[in-house]
Amino acid sequence: MSRISDNDSMPTPDRLLHTGAEHPVDPEDLVMASGRDVTPALVEKARQDLAKYGARAVERLLP
């Protein structure tokens, strides 16, 4: 049986949280954000979405 440590039950500190807007999104990041496996076809689709929508492509997946 595993025990949950006090650190595991604590919220993540604000200094460690980020929205992703601080740095560019790679096509692979976009595919992973969709919850799908990274495949060449999905990476290409993500590349096209990033070209069309820019950083907003992520917002289409994640509210």
C-alpha positions in Angstrom: 0.0 0.0 0.0 1.4 3.4 -0.9 1.2 6.4 1.3 0.5 9.9 0.1 3.0 12.3 1.5 2.1 15.8 2.6 3.9 17.2 -0.4 1.6 15.2 -2.7 -1.5 16.7 -1.2 -0.3 20.3 -1.4 -1.3 22.5 -4.4 1.3 23.5 -6.9 3.0 26.8 -6.1 2.1 29.7 -8.4 5.7 30.2 -9.4 5.7 26.7 -11.0 2.5 27.2 -12.9 2.4 28.6 -16.4 0.0 28.9 -19.3 2.4 28.2 -22.1 2.1 31.7 -23.4 5.6 32.4 -22.2 7.2 30.4 -25.0 6.2 29.1 -28.5 4.1 26.0 -28.9 5.6 23.2 -31.0 3.4 21.0 -33.2 4.2 18.1 -31.0 3.1 20.0 -27.9 -0.2 20.7 -29.7 -0.8 17.1 -30.5 0.0 16.0 -26.9 -2.4 18.7 -25.6 -5.1 17.1 -27.7 -4.5 13.8 -25.8 -3.6 11.9 -28.9 -0.5 10.0 -29.9 2.2 11.9 -31.7 2.2 10.7 -35.3 3.6 12.3 -38.4 0.1 13.0 -39.8 -1.1 14.6 -36.5 2.1 16.7 -36.3 1.6 18.0 -39.8 -2.1 18.9 -39.0 -0.9 20.6 -35.8 1.8 22.5 -37.9 -1.0 23.7 -40.2 -3.2 24.7 -37.3 -0.3 26.7 -35.7 0.3 28.4 -39.1 -3.4 29.3 -39.4 -4.3 30.2 -35.8 -0.9 30.9 -34.1 -0.8 30.4 -30.4 -4.6 30.5 -30.3 -4.5 26.9 -31.7 -3.9 25.7 -28.1 -6.9 27.6 -26.8 -9.0 25.8 -29.3 -8.1 22.6 -27.4 -7.8 23.8 -23.9 -10.1 26.4 -22.4 
